Amino acid sequence: MSNVYTRNRKKTPFDVLANAEKLQDLVTLYVMNERYVPKKWRFMIGQDLIKKIDELNDNIIAANSIYAMSEQDLASRKAYAQKAIANGYQLQRKLSRLIRCVPSATAASLEEITGLLNQEIDDLKGWRKNDKIRAR
């Protein structure tokens, strides 16, 4: 329990959600940048990346919106968190495909995105583990 009075507590952003939103912005801006992803690649690879990061965000929001008061709520929340983790791994695969197929997309230019994505996956795993502890 916190030793700070409720009235004195500062509102903090939920890291998993804040990082997912930042990651969504970074991926969208990267894909829409002509220097990294030329127009001929956007339809085949770019749209798929944007769709996957949107799906990741949607699953995180869905999991966060469930206040677990019962075992069923907890199972539903866990299912959405698991889907978000799977979306993270799928996004990693799609980014590696982007690097392999598009000559102008390099690992160095995707460094910030991949670092944030790895952190997001780790945070999601920790969040899921926290829910397991809470269920006991």
DAPETA-V691197 format. One record per residue. RES is the residue in one letter. SS is DSSP state (H for helix, E for strand, - for the rest). Layout:
res & ss
RES & SS
RES & SS
This chain:
res & ss
M & -
S & -
N & -
V & -
Y & -
T & H
R & H
N & H
R & -
K & -
K & -
T & -
P & -
F & -
D & H
V & H
L & H
A & H
N & H
A & H
E & H
K & H
L & H
Q & H
D & H
L & H
V & H
T & H
L & H
Y & H
V & H
M & -
N & -
E & -
R & -
Y & -
V & -
P & -
K & H
K & H
W & H
R & H
F & H
M & H
I & H
G & H
Q & H
D & H
L & H
I & H
K & H
K & H
I & H
D & H
E & H
L & H
N & H
D & H
N & H
I & H
I & H
A & H
A & H
N & H
S & H
I & -
Y & -
A & -
M & -
S & -
E & H
Q & H
D & H
L & H
A & H
S & H
R & H
K & H
A & H
Y & H
A & H
Q & H
K & H
A & H
I & H
A & H
N & H
G & H
Y & H
Q & H
L & H
Q & H
R & H
K & H
L & H
S & H
R & H
L & H
I & H
R & H
C & H
V & -
P & -
S & -
A & -
T & -
A & -
A & -
S & -
L & -
E & H
E & H
I & H
T & H
G & H
L & H
L & H
N & H
Q & H
E & H
I & H
D & H
D & H
L & H
K & H
G & H
W & H
R & H
K & H
N & H
D & H
K & H
I & H
R & H
A & H
R & -
